[in-house]
Amino acid sequence: MSDDQSTRVISYYGRVARDYDREYDVPYFKMLCDKITWHYIEPYLPTSGLVLDAEEGTGK
């Protein structure tokens, strides 16, 4: 990726990150998304220790 492309990608995601998070703040959607996420990920979590969250998104 060229420097110009990298700059444009960084700029784009810097602008849309707040709106991206707001889309998930709708109570019903947040509840549904959280339940689905935990349903699929919880069986793979250790009972103790640290977990690296390396998924996509804004890290919310």
NUNU-525818 format. One record per residue: residue in three letters; x, y, z of N, C-alpha, C, O in turn. Coordinates in steps of 0.1 Angstrom, whole numbers, plus 5000, padded with zeros to 4 digits. Atoms other than C-alpha are relative to their C-alpha. Layout:
ALAXYZXYZXYZXYZ...
This chain:
MET500849885000500050005000500950125000501950135007SER499249885001501450344991499750095012498750075019ASP500149914989501950625017498750084999498050105009ASP501249935002499050815001498849925004497949975010GLN501150094997496750515004499949985015498849995021SER500050014985497750465040499450125007498650105016THR500549874994497050825049498550014998497850055007ARG501449995002493650815033499249905008498149935013VAL500650114992492750485050499950055015498950045021ILE499949954986493850625084499050115002498350125012SER500949894999491950945078498649965000497850015008TYR501450055001488750765068499649945013498549975019TYR500450064988488750545099500050095012499250075021GLY500049904990489550835121498750085000498250115011ARG501249935001486451005109498849925003497849975010VAL501250084999484050715110499949925014498949865017ALA499950084988485150555143498950035010498249945016ARG501049964991482750755165498649964996497849915004ASP501350045005479750685143499949855000498849805003TYR500050155000480750315141499649965014498749875015ASP500450044986480550295179498650035004497949965010ARG501449964997477250485181499049904994497949885000GLU500950105006475650225158499849885009498749835009TYR500150114991476249965184499550045014499349955023ASP500549954987474950185213498449985001497950015011VAL501450025000471350105203499749885010500349775008PRO500150104989470149905235499749864994500449764998TYR500450135005468449615216501149944992501549824994PHE498950055008471249575191501249965009501849855006LYS498950034991473949585218499749885008500649795009MET500350124992472149325239500149874991500749774995LEU499950115009471749095209501449974995501849854996CYS498650025004475249145197500949945011501749855008ASP499250054989476749085231499649855003500549775005LYS500450144998474648765236500649904990501149794993ILE499450085011475748625202501549985002502049875000THR498550004999479348715208500449915011501249825010TRP499650094988479548555243499649864997500349775002HIS500450145003477648245231501149934992501449814996TYR499050065008480348175206501450005005502349925002ILE498649984995483448295224500349945014501449895017GLU499950054986482848185260500649865001501449845010PRO499450134999483647815254501549994998502149905002TYR498550005003487147905243500850095009502050095008LEU499349914990488048145272500549915011499949825015PRO499450074988490348025299499250035013498650145013THR500649974988489048005334500750105008500150175017SER499349904994491748235345501150054991501549974982GLY498949955008494548445331499650124991498650184993LEU500249895009494748705303499549964986499949854982VAL500550035014493048715269500350134992500150244996LEU499749895010494248925239498750024991498349924985ASP501249975009491249095221500650064988500950184988ALA499449955012492649125186499050004988499449964977GLU501050005010489449155167499950144993500650234997GLU500149875007488449435143499050095007498450055016GLY500949904994486549745152500850105008502050115006THR499349894993487350035175500549965014501150045021GLY499650054987488049825205499150035012499450015023LYS501049974990484949925223499649875007498849875016
